Amino acid sequence: MGPPSDGLLPWSVLYNRGCKAWYPDVEMLDLDSLSLDTVCPRCRFWNDFTVRQVRLRDVIICRGCHSNIQLEDELNTVRKARTAVNRAMRELEDSLKSMSGIITLEL
């Protein structure tokens, strides 16, 4: 399904006095691919990793000193937050699907 004939951009087009939105079918927000970074406790070099790596408690190798850095999801907070966000996105998707294709919000 393509955008409406009035040329609105997917998801939202903002105006000074309001917001018009078109809701296409989209995939859930992929939190696992979000990139984060941390400082190596040994050499202070910045290293990148993803939320998925934290959730899976991966070991990353410091790009500075090549030591192992164990990522820890203490009390499963990343897993719980990911579940909560996905649930909220499904509820939002269900709510938007029950509305008409065009939504107009007055600010």
N, C-alpha and C positions, 0 to 999 in steps of 0.2 A: 504494500500500500504506500503510495507516494504522498508528498505534502499536499495540503489543500490547494485548490485553484487560486486562492487569493495570495499565494506566494509566501506564506509564513514559513519561517525557518523551523526545522525540527527542534522540539522541546520548547524554546521560548524566544520571543522577540520583545524586548522591553521598550516602553515608551515613557515619556515624562509623566503621563497621567495614569498609567496602568500597565498591565502586562497581558499579552495575548500568548497563549501556548498551544502548541499542537503536540499531541502525545502519540508518537509512533510506537510500534512494538520494539522494545529494546531489551538487550540481555541484562541480567542482574549486574550490579556493580561488582567488579572483580577486585576485592581488597587484597588478595594474595599477591598481586603483581605490583602493589605499591612499594616504592623504593625508600629505604631508610638508610641512615648511616650511623656509625659509632666510632669512637676513638679507641684504638688499641691500648689496653692498660699497660702494655710493656714499652712500646715505642712512640705512642701518641699519634700514630698515623691514622687518618680517616679511612674507614672501610665501608663499602656499600653492601646492603643485604636487602632481602624482601620480607614482607610480612609472612609469606608462606614459609620462609626459612625459620623465622621465629616460631611460628605455630608448630612446625615439625621438629623444633629444637635441633636444628642443624649446627654443624661446626663450620665456621668460615676460616679461611687462612688469611692472615694479615698480609696485605700487599707490601708492607714496609719491612717487617722483621721475619715474616713467614711463620709466626707462631699460630697455634690453634686458638680460636676464640669460640667458646661454647655459647650459643644463643639459648636463652632460657625463657620460656613462657610461664612465669611464676603464677601459680594458682589457675592456670589455663585462661588467663584474662584475654589473650588474643583470640583464642578459639571461641570464648563466650561472646566477645564483642562482635566477631565475624558472624556468629549465628544470629545475634540480635539485629545487626544491620541488615542481613539478608531477609530476616522475618519482616522488618519494617519496610524494606523495598518491595516485598511480595504484597504486603497489605496496601502500600501506596499504589502499586500496579493494579491490584484488584479494584481499588476505589476509583482510579482514573478510567479503567475500562468500563466501569458502570456509568460513567458520565458520558456526555456527548463528546465528539471528536475535538471540538474547539472549546477552550476554556478562556473566559475573559475575567480578569481580576481588576477591580478598581482600587487604586491606592489613595 
